[in-house]
Amino acid sequence: MSGNPDCAIATADALTLLLHNQHAIGAAIEEITKWLLENGVESVAINAATAMETMDNNAKAITDAIMRLRCC
């Protein structure tokens, strides 16, 4: 970003919005996973839970990147 603070802020803002979307999708997957478990589709629920774990891991990395951009 060659030291352009406006560019870093815009990037951080965009990543923040994507992170909020990721949290919303995670919440939806969690609700669907709960429904799947309650309706006897355990194998699909396990796959959904695995996807949520991946999203959680990525959310941490995205958060770290946002914080680095905001500190520039």
N, CA, C and O atoms as CSV, one atom per row, in Angstrom:
chain,resi,resn,atom,element,x,y,z
A,1,MET,N,N,0.803,-1.189,0.000
A,1,MET,CA,C,0.000,0.000,0.000
A,1,MET,C,C,0.848,1.255,0.000
A,1,MET,O,O,0.328,2.370,0.042
A,2,SER,N,N,2.102,1.074,-0.046
A,2,SER,CA,C,3.105,2.123,-0.125
A,2,SER,C,C,2.831,3.296,0.796
A,2,SER,O,O,2.929,4.452,0.384
A,3,GLY,N,N,2.494,3.004,2.024
A,3,GLY,CA,C,2.390,4.036,3.043
A,3,GLY,C,C,1.199,4.958,2.917
A,3,GLY,O,O,1.180,6.001,3.571
A,4,ASN,N,N,0.222,4.635,2.125
A,4,ASN,CA,C,-0.948,5.473,1.959
A,4,ASN,C,C,-1.966,5.135,3.035
A,4,ASN,O,O,-2.625,4.098,2.959
A,5,PRO,N,N,-2.105,6.014,4.056
A,5,PRO,CA,C,-3.025,5.691,5.155
A,5,PRO,C,C,-4.486,5.607,4.712
A,5,PRO,O,O,-5.252,4.821,5.270
A,6,ASP,N,N,-4.881,6.401,3.721
A,6,ASP,CA,C,-6.264,6.333,3.236
A,6,ASP,C,C,-6.562,4.969,2.614
A,6,ASP,O,O,-7.649,4.416,2.779
A,7,CYS,N,N,-5.586,4.452,1.907
A,7,CYS,CA,C,-5.739,3.136,1.286
A,7,CYS,C,C,-5.831,2.050,2.356
A,7,CYS,O,O,-6.647,1.134,2.249
A,8,ALA,N,N,-4.995,2.155,3.382
A,8,ALA,CA,C,-5.021,1.169,4.472
A,8,ALA,C,C,-6.357,1.216,5.204
A,8,ALA,O,O,-6.910,0.173,5.555
A,9,ILE,N,N,-6.878,2.418,5.434
A,9,ILE,CA,C,-8.167,2.556,6.126
A,9,ILE,C,C,-9.291,1.967,5.274
A,9,ILE,O,O,-10.154,1.253,5.785
A,10,ALA,N,N,-9.279,2.268,3.975
A,10,ALA,CA,C,-10.315,1.727,3.087
A,10,ALA,C,C,-10.259,0.211,3.045
A,10,ALA,O,O,-11.297,-0.452,3.048
A,11,THR,N,N,-9.056,-0.339,3.005
A,11,THR,CA,C,-8.897,-1.794,3.001
A,11,THR,C,C,-9.399,-2.386,4.310
A,11,THR,O,O,-10.109,-3.392,4.312
A,12,ALA,N,N,-9.031,-1.764,5.418
A,12,ALA,CA,C,-9.481,-2.250,6.729
A,12,ALA,C,C,-10.998,-2.172,6.842
A,12,ALA,O,O,-11.628,-3.082,7.381
A,13,ASP,N,N,-11.588,-1.092,6.338
A,13,ASP,CA,C,-13.051,-0.960,6.377
A,13,ASP,C,C,-13.727,-2.055,5.560
A,13,ASP,O,O,-14.722,-2.636,5.994
A,14,ALA,N,N,-13.185,-2.337,4.374
A,14,ALA,CA,C,-13.758,-3.389,3.526
A,14,ALA,C,C,-13.627,-4.754,4.194
A,14,ALA,O,O,-14.566,-5.549,4.181
A,15,LEU,N,N,-12.456,-5.024,4.780
A,15,LEU,CA,C,-12.260,-6.295,5.481
A,15,LEU,C,C,-13.191,-6.417,6.681
A,15,LEU,O,O,-13.682,-7.504,6.987
A,16,THR,N,N,-13.430,-5.301,7.356
A,16,THR,CA,C,-14.346,-5.315,8.504
A,16,THR,C,C,-15.752,-5.703,8.065
A,16,THR,O,O,-16.415,-6.504,8.723
A,17,LEU,N,N,-16.202,-5.134,6.958
A,17,LEU,CA,C,-17.532,-5.487,6.444
A,17,LEU,C,C,-17.598,-6.968,6.055
A,17,LEU,O,O,-18.592,-7.642,6.326
A,18,LEU,N,N,-16.547,-7.463,5.426
A,18,LEU,CA,C,-16.508,-8.883,5.075
A,18,LEU,C,C,-16.508,-9.757,6.325
A,18,LEU,O,O,-17.134,-10.816,6.347
A,19,LEU,N,N,-15.811,-9.314,7.357
A,19,LEU,CA,C,-15.797,-10.066,8.610
A,19,LEU,C,C,-17.182,-10.103,9.238
A,19,LEU,O,O,-17.600,-11.134,9.764
A,20,HIS,N,N,-17.905,-8.966,9.183
A,20,HIS,CA,C,-19.282,-8.947,9.704
A,20,HIS,C,C,-20.168,-9.917,8.919
A,20,HIS,O,O,-20.996,-10.622,9.496
A,21,ASN,N,N,-19.983,-9.943,7.602
A,21,ASN,CA,C,-20.741,-10.900,6.778
A,21,ASN,C,C,-20.390,-12.330,7.163
A,21,ASN,O,O,-21.267,-13.192,7.232
A,22,GLN,N,N,-19.110,-12.582,7.413
A,22,GLN,CA,C,-18.678,-13.922,7.792
A,22,GLN,C,C,-19.320,-14.342,9.110
A,22,GLN,O,O,-19.724,-15.494,9.263
A,23,HIS,N,N,-19.417,-13.415,10.060
A,23,HIS,CA,C,-20.072,-13.731,11.332
A,23,HIS,C,C,-21.563,-14.040,11.125
A,23,HIS,O,O,-22.109,-14.946,11.754
A,24,ALA,N,N,-22.203,-13.286,10.247
A,24,ALA,CA,C,-23.621,-13.519,9.968
A,24,ALA,C,C,-23.831,-14.882,9.308
A,24,ALA,O,O,-24.762,-15.607,9.659
A,25,ILE,N,N,-22.976,-15.222,8.366
A,25,ILE,CA,C,-23.069,-16.533,7.711
A,25,ILE,C,C,-22.812,-17.637,8.724
A,25,ILE,O,O,-23.488,-18.665,8.707
A,26,GLY,N,N,-21.838,-17.431,9.607
A,26,GLY,CA,C,-21.564,-18.418,10.653
A,26,GLY,C,C,-22.763,-18.641,11.559
A,26,GLY,O,O,-23.067,-19.774,11.933
A,27,ALA,N,N,-23.447,-17.551,11.911
A,27,ALA,CA,C,-24.645,-17.675,12.753
A,27,ALA,C,C,-25.735,-18.459,12.030
A,27,ALA,O,O,-26.427,-19.276,12.637
A,28,ALA,N,N,-25.884,-18.208,10.742
A,28,ALA,CA,C,-26.886,-18.944,9.967
A,28,ALA,C,C,-26.528,-20.423,9.880
A,28,ALA,O,O,-27.397,-21.283,10.025
A,29,ILE,N,N,-25.256,-20.721,9.646
A,29,ILE,CA,C,-24.823,-22.121,9.587
A,29,ILE,C,C,-25.044,-22.797,10.934
A,29,ILE,O,O,-25.429,-23.965,10.996
A,30,GLU,N,N,-24.802,-22.064,12.001
A,30,GLU,CA,C,-25.025,-22.632,13.336
A,30,GLU,C,C,-26.494,-23.007,13.545
A,30,GLU,O,O,-26.792,-24.067,14.095
A,31,GLU,N,N,-27.402,-22.145,13.111
A,31,GLU,CA,C,-28.838,-22.448,13.222
A,31,GLU,C,C,-29.220,-23.653,12.371
A,31,GLU,O,O,-29.987,-24.513,12.803
A,32,ILE,N,N,-28.686,-23.704,11.176
A,32,ILE,CA,C,-28.969,-24.836,10.293
A,32,ILE,C,C,-28.397,-26.124,10.880
A,32,ILE,O,O,-29.035,-27.175,10.816
A,33,THR,N,N,-27.206,-26.043,11.448
A,33,THR,CA,C,-26.585,-27.213,12.069
A,33,THR,C,C,-27.457,-27.735,13.209
A,33,THR,O,O,-27.663,-28.941,13.350
A,34,LYS,N,N,-27.959,-26.818,14.007
A,34,LYS,CA,C,-28.854,-27.203,15.122
A,34,LYS,C,C,-30.094,-27.918,14.576
A,34,LYS,O,O,-30.509,-28.945,15.114
A,35,TRP,N,N,-30.676,-27.379,13.519
A,35,TRP,CA,C,-31.857,-27.997,12.935
A,35,TRP,C,C,-31.524,-29.385,12.389
A,35,TRP,O,O,-32.296,-30.327,12.570
A,36,LEU,N,N,-30.381,-29.510,11.725
A,36,LEU,CA,C,-29.972,-30.798,11.172
A,36,LEU,C,C,-29.827,-31.842,12.273
A,36,LEU,O,O,-30.279,-32.978,12.128
A,37,LEU,N,N,-29.194,-31.447,13.371
A,37,LEU,CA,C,-29.030,-32.382,14.494
A,37,LEU,C,C,-30.376,-32.810,15.065
A,37,LEU,O,O,-30.587,-33.981,15.382
A,38,GLU,N,N,-31.280,-31.849,15.191
A,38,GLU,CA,C,-32.608,-32.151,15.744
A,38,GLU,C,C,-33.440,-33.026,14.818
A,38,GLU,O,O,-34.393,-33.670,15.258
A,39,ASN,N,N,-33.082,-33.052,13.532
A,39,ASN,CA,C,-33.867,-33.809,12.558
A,39,ASN,C,C,-33.123,-35.016,11.998
A,39,ASN,O,O,-33.451,-35.523,10.925
A,40,GLY,N,N,-32.118,-35.465,12.740
A,40,GLY,CA,C,-31.469,-36.730,12.430
A,40,GLY,C,C,-30.517,-36.740,11.253
A,40,GLY,O,O,-30.260,-37.799,10.680
A,41,VAL,N,N,-29.989,-35.592,10.880
A,41,VAL,CA,C,-29.051,-35.545,9.766
A,41,VAL,C,C,-27.665,-35.199,10.327
A,41,VAL,O,O,-27.066,-34.178,9.988
A,42,GLU,N,N,-27.187,-36.084,11.190
A,42,GLU,CA,C,-25.965,-35.810,11.940
A,42,GLU,C,C,-24.734,-35.659,11.051
A,42,GLU,O,O,-23.888,-34.804,11.314
A,43,SER,N,N,-24.621,-36.474,10.008
A,43,SER,CA,C,-23.422,-36.410,9.163
A,43,SER,C,C,-23.291,-35.046,8.483
A,43,SER,O,O,-22.190,-34.509,8.364
A,44,VAL,N,N,-24.411,-34.493,8.042
A,44,VAL,CA,C,-24.381,-33.171,7.404
A,44,VAL,C,C,-24.100,-32.099,8.461
A,44,VAL,O,O,-23.394,-31.127,8.191
A,45,ALA,N,N,-24.644,-32.275,9.644
A,45,ALA,CA,C,-24.404,-31.330,10.739
A,45,ALA,C,C,-22.920,-31.292,11.106
A,45,ALA,O,O,-22.373,-30.226,11.390
A,46,ILE,N,N,-22.286,-32.435,11.100
A,46,ILE,CA,C,-20.847,-32.497,11.404
A,46,ILE,C,C,-20.056,-31.735,10.345
A,46,ILE,O,O,-19.120,-31.009,10.678
A,47,ASN,N,N,-20.417,-31.892,9.088
A,47,ASN,CA,C,-19.742,-31.155,8.013
A,47,ASN,C,C,-19.944,-29.648,8.174
A,47,ASN,O,O,-19.019,-28.865,7.953
A,48,ALA,N,N,-21.142,-29.251,8.554
A,48,ALA,CA,C,-21.422,-27.832,8.760
A,48,ALA,C,C,-20.607,-27.291,9.936
A,48,ALA,O,O,-20.092,-26.175,9.875
A,49,ALA,N,N,-20.493,-28.077,10.999
A,49,ALA,CA,C,-19.703,-27.664,12.157
A,49,ALA,C,C,-18.236,-27.506,11.779
A,49,ALA,O,O,-17.565,-26.596,12.264
A,50,THR,N,N,-17.740,-28.375,10.926
A,50,THR,CA,C,-16.361,-28.273,10.454
A,50,THR,C,C,-16.168,-26.990,9.647
A,50,THR,O,O,-15.149,-26.314,9.784
A,51,ALA,N,N,-17.125,-26.666,8.827
A,51,ALA,CA,C,-17.056,-25.418,8.054
A,51,ALA,C,C,-17.041,-24.214,8.989
A,51,ALA,O,O,-16.327,-23.244,8.737
A,52,MET,N,N,-17.818,-24.268,10.057
A,52,MET,CA,C,-17.834,-23.163,11.022
A,52,MET,C,C,-16.483,-23.014,11.714
A,52,MET,O,O,-16.045,-21.895,11.981
A,53,GLU,N,N,-15.827,-24.122,12.003
A,53,GLU,CA,C,-14.495,-24.059,12.619
A,53,GLU,C,C,-13.511,-23.350,11.686
A,53,GLU,O,O,-12.705,-22.532,12.127
A,54,THR,N,N,-13.586,-23.670,10.409
A,54,THR,CA,C,-12.720,-23.014,9.430
A,54,THR,C,C,-13.006,-21.517,9.398
A,54,THR,O,O,-12.079,-20.707,9.367
A,55,MET,N,N,-14.282,-21.147,9.405
A,55,MET,CA,C,-14.642,-19.733,9.405
A,55,MET,C,C,-14.118,-19.035,10.655
A,55,MET,O,O,-13.637,-17.905,10.576
A,56,ASP,N,N,-14.208,-19.689,11.795
A,56,ASP,CA,C,-13.698,-19.103,13.042
A,56,ASP,C,C,-12.189,-18.883,12.969
A,56,ASP,O,O,-11.691,-17.831,13.372
A,57,ASN,N,N,-11.469,-19.869,12.458
A,57,ASN,CA,C,-10.017,-19.730,12.319
A,57,ASN,C,C,-9.662,-18.583,11.377
A,57,ASN,O,O,-8.756,-17.800,11.659
A,58,ASN,N,N,-10.367,-18.488,10.273
A,58,ASN,CA,C,-10.108,-17.418,9.316
A,58,ASN,C,C,-10.495,-16.057,9.880
A,58,ASN,O,O,-9.847,-15.056,9.574
A,59,ALA,N,N,-11.536,-16.007,10.694
A,59,ALA,CA,C,-11.954,-14.743,11.296
A,59,ALA,C,C,-10.846,-14.162,12.162
A,59,ALA,O,O,-10.642,-12.948,12.181
A,60,LYS,N,N,-10.139,-15.013,12.869
A,60,LYS,CA,C,-9.027,-14.550,13.702
A,60,LYS,C,C,-7.944,-13.928,12.827
A,60,LYS,O,O,-7.431,-12.857,13.151
A,61,ALA,N,N,-7.592,-14.576,11.735
A,61,ALA,CA,C,-6.566,-14.045,10.838
A,61,ALA,C,C,-7.021,-12.739,10.190
A,61,ALA,O,O,-6.224,-11.814,10.035
A,62,ILE,N,N,-8.283,-12.660,9.814
A,62,ILE,CA,C,-8.816,-11.433,9.217
A,62,ILE,C,C,-8.783,-10.301,10.240
A,62,ILE,O,O,-8.400,-9.178,9.911
A,63,THR,N,N,-9.180,-10.589,11.467
A,63,THR,CA,C,-9.144,-9.596,12.530
A,63,THR,C,C,-7.724,-9.072,12.747
A,63,THR,O,O,-7.516,-7.868,12.891
A,64,ASP,N,N,-6.764,-9.971,12.768
A,64,ASP,CA,C,-5.359,-9.568,12.933
A,64,ASP,C,C,-4.912,-8.652,11.786
A,64,ASP,O,O,-4.223,-7.657,12.011
A,65,ALA,N,N,-5.304,-8.993,10.575
A,65,ALA,CA,C,-4.930,-8.174,9.411
A,65,ALA,C,C,-5.578,-6.792,9.506
A,65,ALA,O,O,-4.937,-5.783,9.209
A,66,ILE,N,N,-6.832,-6.745,9.913
A,66,ILE,CA,C,-7.516,-5.461,10.072
A,66,ILE,C,C,-6.787,-4.591,11.093
A,66,ILE,O,O,-6.580,-3.398,10.871
A,67,MET,N,N,-6.406,-5.194,12.200
A,67,MET,CA,C,-5.714,-4.436,13.242
A,67,MET,C,C,-4.367,-3.916,12.746
A,67,MET,O,O,-3.985,-2.791,13.068
A,68,ARG,N,N,-3.648,-4.716,11.970
A,68,ARG,CA,C,-2.368,-4.252,11.407
A,68,ARG,C,C,-2.575,-3.090,10.463
A,68,ARG,O,O,-1.798,-2.136,10.479
A,69,LEU,N,N,-3.616,-3.151,9.635
A,69,LEU,CA,C,-3.910,-2.061,8.702
A,69,LEU,C,C,-4.291,-0.781,9.443
A,69,LEU,O,O,-3.894,0.317,9.051
A,70,ARG,N,N,-5.056,-0.934,10.505
A,70,ARG,CA,C,-5.507,0.249,11.244
A,70,ARG,C,C,-4.375,0.895,12.039
A,70,ARG,O,O,-4.465,2.068,12.399
A,71,CYS,N,N,-3.334,0.157,12.309
A,71,CYS,CA,C,-2.193,0.701,13.067
A,71,CYS,C,C,-1.175,1.418,12.176
A,71,CYS,O,O,-0.247,2.052,12.678
A,72,CYS,N,N,-1.345,1.318,10.877
A,72,CYS,CA,C,-0.359,1.942,9.951
A,72,CYS,C,C,-0.442,3.454,9.988
A,72,CYS,O,O,0.305,4.130,9.281
